Amino acid sequence: MATTVKRNHAFTCGLQIVACAVLFACTSTPARGQDQWRIEVVDGGKGTQVGHSPSLAIDNAGSFHLGYIDTTRNVLRYAYRGKQEQHWDKMDLDTSVGYSATLGLDSHGKPHFAYQGFYENGLHYAEWDGSAWHKQLIDPLSVAFFMSIQLDKSDHPKISYYKRMNQDSSFALQLKYAFFDGTSWYRETVDPREGTGKFNSLALDGEGNPHIVYSNIVSYDLEYAHWDGTQWVHATPDTRKSSGGILGASGLAVDANGNVCFAYVEFAHHQLKFTYRNGNTWESEVIQSLSAKSDQIDRISMKFDRQNRLHIAYIDYSRNELKYGLRTDHGWQLESVDPGTDSVTTPSLALDPDGAPHIAYFDETSGSVKVAHREAAGGAAVSPRP
């Protein structure tokens, strides 16, 4: 199935594209016949659910770091594999955890976790110092559903998260932000309006300033906030009124020039959309039309490589397929990664030092966590190319 759309090329979000409108095709069939995706099971379910909310990161040496939740035991797990190794080393990191966790790496390749406590019992944080885990509670109030962690150039963690309940058990439903300055942790409410903060995704620009995209579940608009060094600046890149439908799960990436891009789901018209700033206005395009079940998309993962090309991973629930895409001069090149799995969720995309994509995801049918990466026909890993 192919979808052809017109594209505005005045702004490229870091891509070198000529300033003229062209037609391009979004296809859900593999675009590279000589390449194949290799699927490996990191932790098999064996009848249990061990792979929920995976979060994948690759350090500068090419080693793999993966966090995920064993929901059968309510345990946060950490897995590590060296670049040239075949075996994953796995350990239990914390017990009594909830359903959401996110992983980031510092400049030394050491993992840092933000995760939800059991029964939404607060925002928790854990870091590895090379010999032991150090854990602490960052926010004791009810935290649920979505969170995102990034490390700045000073290796200080910054976290966006969703505050669900107030201390008096009333609903808060607000976007929150926590950061460490090297001495102390600080927490603040980014958007105090009720209904903001769900589906949040965090990225840092070259100065270490946070950028957060999230949904407003009251107005059903796509919201964006960034710290300009002095204050939070808010914008609404897309609205229910202009798009004609409810806006949901979203992902965010910032390119090397500080340009911010969003991918998100527009439920009513079953569309995966892409938005970027073009001068003083926001421009949108359709990445893929989804035949059905677009309201079930729960995470969109986006990354820029060192050549400033944008990569994306998401689940096409109309086909129960894990999808990968690369934005090129000719548009979005989309391909199926694991079409044989009946039910997959929460993809997490990471790029290795060569720019090759690796995607962690949860296979609900087997209860396992898997990682996919593309190989050439001869078995060697390949970098994406236009």
Steps between C-alpha positions, in 0.01 A plus 500: 500500500643837407391846605615801300505843656629845415778627719609853592878526462558848635606344830674165518562445873868457427466320165657652188195513274442723198244776544230361277199279560532142382292189528615213715367158598461355848508124467463235767695240302877454544686751283831312493468153352857394582479600863318320777409566861650267756279440804652386829320413822671673792277358771243231423167504676453124552135565573562822699509866399862608537552759226268795569610859428844426350748786473812452286822703486836438329818656635790648302682167506202328335390307810130447565306603811137398544249558777159332522237393751404149602135573579440148629737570791484884488876516454710747301771311308822613334677316216843569351680366194843604376539594134674178400318274745206269436380455857289746697584539869181564696418604855210616717544869577203578722187328627150637551497711184214612280450493123729774372880532485749694290877468459773750413880477478758748623821588315677203664237254378351448847122447518251725678136400553180685574205278583159486659446345841249224560138626512631828348707551814717790394780578256805286573856535374796262486856543375794262459838624626699214351464264794157557659156648440398813691125551528284783631146634495479826304127578530280316753168587335307287253688460171355299213514397136779696336845636580822580317862547617799672338854577621657838423867567417580514872339155545216651703166318456185680387160333508155584364209315657125492555361583842170318528374567855545769763579423862129529589419233234345754263602481136798713399565383140790738451834505320791500746875536461783398732870572464826457691753788501790300639406564862121485541185381327233752400140443394264735323165501324549584134132530411260556794185445295307184577527241226851581381809280492382166369708340220793726592836471326816691595808602298787740570649750258871575464489736800338235717163678509199266522233471232181306580210398280180373662124472462219698655231242576243772570535705181657209304772729366869429443701709745866598506712665769867592506730674745668804342752543780271722707146366476275236347367605159180330385357436154224294341636354174176325406146523635191288493323787322752524218559128458142392560588223740636399838880513523678229696831319540797710399877495455752782479851554368733800475751514216857631505381849409247516784198439278217316676287235331198305624329180391159421643172323439179667386237251609189610310656469155735213595814689404858503619606862455823699500528867596786751493538875524525689171596856592223627725250226411468127559489269198360146504513201270363146515758226555250216461127449481394229744201289405376449858587483869715812495383580854707204625838646401675557829854617417680660209879498514709745294873568462730711283824339386834677462412589139187674633266243346182423693409141596170384649353182651135436580233227496250482217215340695282469191745229389657413839837592354809665640595773252821690437539813290772728368429853375698567182509761223227296332274470803435231756633151427303260719549128548364216711740366761317208660175431310470148641428597860133510602521777761789742558521822702724783623786514248824668608740609224876542543774567246843343529822699436471417128146635485335159456156468666420256781148471643397344831135404543262291708348187344179466697417159353812334640550748785859558386716802423670500161754708311503533121778630278553497129761276339622470144444172319847383607425561866686826565315791656425784258448871548181654365531678169271709279 
